[in-house]
Amino acid sequence: MTTQSMIGVHVRTVDESAREAKRTELLDAAARCFAERGYHATRTADICALAGMSSGNLFHYFPTKQAVLLALIERDGTETATAVAELAAAEDPFGALLSLLDDVCRLAADDTYSGLALEISALAHRDDDVAVRFEANDASFRKGLEDLLERAAAAGQLDTDLTVEDAATWIAALVDGMFARVAADPTFRPEAQSAVLRRIVSQLLRGTDS
């Protein structure tokens, strides 16, 4: 490889890194806007302003506002799947499940994360493109839970007549309920509920409090 071609590769790498960084900034800004104002009330100019960019710059990275929303849903699905897969490989699968519940409480306490999650859930009932990705993320999450529960069962850590599929569905329902309670009750503090959520799941799957 010549020196000139090496310089060209370096420049392209820098450009791609810079572009990805700007794209991430826009997604982060959009997440805050959608969570605080709602998707329909948010203008692309609002997203650009929060990201510290000139109005209209968003279209250099995303063709439409909906493309931004869909990218956020896909990003969340990827991050969640990666996190659950890492937990599924833990030596103590039931302990990993309890750690996951702690993470759920932490995320539910994050105004941007919980606000965006509820906005996406509402949009999924009216937008087919959102629904497809929303349902795919949910299926992936439940499959990750099933894998984790199967390992816990194989390790003799469960004592329940529920199938792993039903157990995963109930855990997912508890997670959904946590976010719904945040939306319904401004005084609810999910970060203070980790011990209670752990107890509920432990009772469900082991007949114990921990």
C-alpha positions in Angstrom: 0.0 0.0 0.0 1.4 3.4 -1.0 1.7 6.3 1.4 -1.0 8.1 -0.5 -3.5 5.2 -0.2 -2.7 4.9 3.5 -3.5 8.5 4.0 -6.8 8.0 2.0 -7.8 5.1 4.3 -7.0 7.2 7.4 -9.0 10.1 6.1 -12.0 7.9 5.3 -11.8 6.3 8.8 -11.7 9.6 10.4 -14.7 10.9 8.3 -16.7 7.7 9.1 -16.0 8.1 12.8 -17.0 11.7 12.7 -20.1 10.9 10.8 -21.1 8.1 13.3 -20.4 10.5 16.2 -22.8 13.1 14.7 -25.4 10.4 14.0 -25.2 9.3 17.6 -25.6 12.9 18.8 -28.7 13.3 16.7 -30.2 10.0 18.0 -29.5 11.1 21.6 -31.1 14.5 21.0 -34.1 12.9 19.3 -34.6 10.5 22.2 -34.8 13.4 24.6 -37.1 15.4 22.3 -39.5 12.4 21.7 -39.5 11.6 25.4 -40.2 15.1 26.5 -42.5 16.5 23.8 -43.7 13.4 22.0 -42.9 12.2 18.5 -45.5 14.2 16.6 -44.9 17.5 18.5 -41.1 17.3 17.8 -39.7 19.1 14.8 -36.5 18.1 13.1 -35.3 21.6 13.9 -35.8 20.8 17.6 -33.6 17.8 17.3 -30.9 19.7 15.5 -31.0 22.5 18.0 -30.6 20.1 20.9 -27.7 18.4 19.1 -26.0 21.7 18.6 -26.4 21.6 14.8 -27.9 23.9 12.2 -31.5 23.3 11.3 -31.7 20.8 8.5 -28.5 19.0 9.2 -30.5 16.0 10.3 -31.3 15.2 6.7 -27.6 14.6 6.0 -27.9 11.6 8.3 -31.5 10.5 8.1 -34.0 10.9 5.3 -37.0 11.6 7.5 -38.0 12.1 11.1 -39.5 8.6 11.1 -36.2 7.2 10.1 -34.7 8.7 13.2 -37.4 7.1 15.3 -36.9 3.7 13.7 -33.1 4.0 14.2 -33.7 4.6 17.9 -35.9 1.5 18.2 -33.3 -0.6 16.4 -30.5 0.8 18.6 -32.4 0.0 21.8 -33.2 -3.5 20.5 -29.5 -4.2 19.7 -28.3 -2.8 23.1 -30.9 -4.8 25.0 -30.2 -8.1 23.1 -26.4 -7.6 23.7 -26.9 -7.0 27.4 -29.2 -10.0 27.9 -26.9 -12.3 25.9 -24.0 -11.3 28.2 -26.1 -12.1 31.2 -27.1 -15.4 29.8 -23.4 -16.4 29.8 -23.0 -15.7 33.5 -21.9 -18.5 35.8 -24.9 -17.7 38.1 -27.9 -17.4 35.7 -30.5 -16.6 38.4 -28.2 -14.0 39.9 -27.8 -12.5 36.4 -31.6 -12.4 36.2 -31.8 -10.5 39.4 -29.2 -8.1 38.1 -31.3 -7.5 35.0 -34.2 -6.5 37.2 -32.0 -4.0 38.9 -31.1 -2.6 35.5 -34.8 -2.4 34.6 -35.5 -0.3 37.7 -32.5 2.0 36.9 -33.7 2.5 33.3 -37.3 3.1 34.4 -36.0 5.9 36.6 -34.3 7.6 33.6 -36.8 10.1 32.3 -35.5 10.0 28.7 -35.4 6.2 28.5 -38.8 5.6 30.1 -40.5 8.5 28.3 -39.2 7.2 24.9 -40.2 3.7 25.7 -43.7 4.7 26.5 -43.9 6.9 23.4 -42.7 4.1 21.1 -45.2 1.7 22.7 -48.1 4.1 22.0 -46.9 4.7 18.4 -46.7 1.0 17.8 -50.5 0.8 17.9 -50.8 3.3 15.0 -47.7 2.9 12.9 -46.9 -0.4 11.1 -43.2 0.2 10.7 -42.9 1.0 14.4 -45.0 -2.0 15.3 -42.8 -4.4 13.4 -39.6 -3.2 15.1 -41.3 -2.9 18.5 -42.6 -6.5 18.3 -39.2 -7.8 17.1 -37.5 -6.1 20.1 -40.0 -7.6 22.4 -39.6 -11.1 20.9 -35.8 -10.8 21.2 -36.0 -9.7 24.8 -38.3 -12.6 25.8 -36.1 -15.1 23.9 -33.1 -13.8 25.8 -35.0 -14.3 29.1 -35.9 -17.8 28.0 -32.3 -18.7 27.4 -31.3 -17.3 30.8 -34.1 -19.2 32.5 -33.2 -22.4 30.7 -29.7 -22.1 32.1 -31.0 -21.4 35.6 -33.3 -24.4 35.4 -30.4 -26.6 34.2 -28.4 -25.4 37.2 -31.2 -26.4 39.6 -31.9 -22.8 40.5 -35.7 -22.8 39.7 -38.6 -24.3 41.5 -41.7 -23.6 39.4 -44.3 -25.4 37.3 -44.2 -22.5 34.7 -42.6 -23.2 31.4 -39.6 -21.0 30.6 -41.8 -19.4 27.9 -44.5 -18.5 30.4 -42.0 -17.4 33.0 -40.3 -15.1 30.4 -43.6 -13.6 29.5 -44.5 -12.8 33.1 -41.1 -11.2 33.7 -41.6 -9.1 30.5 -45.1 -8.2 31.8 -43.5 -7.0 35.1 -41.0 -5.0 33.2 -43.7 -3.4 31.1 -45.7 -2.7 34.3 -42.8 -0.9 35.8 -42.7 1.6 33.0 -46.4 2.0 32.9 -46.5 2.8 36.6 -43.9 5.5 36.0 -46.2 7.1 33.4 -49.3 6.8 35.6 -47.8 7.9 38.9 -45.2 10.8 39.1 -44.5 10.0 42.7 -43.5 6.4 41.9 -39.7 5.8 42.3 -38.6 2.7 40.4 -35.0 3.0 41.6 -36.3 2.2 45.1 -38.2 -0.9 43.9 -35.3 -3.2 43.1 -35.7 -5.3 46.2 -39.5 -5.6 45.7 -39.1 -6.7 42.1 -36.4 -9.2 43.0 -38.7 -10.6 45.7 -41.7 -10.9 43.3 -39.6 -12.8 40.7 -37.9 -15.0 43.3 -41.3 -16.0 44.7 -42.6 -16.7 41.2 -39.7 -18.9 40.2 -38.2 -20.3 43.4 -40.8 -19.9 46.1 -38.4 -17.8 48.1 -37.8 -14.1 48.8 -34.3 -14.0 47.3 
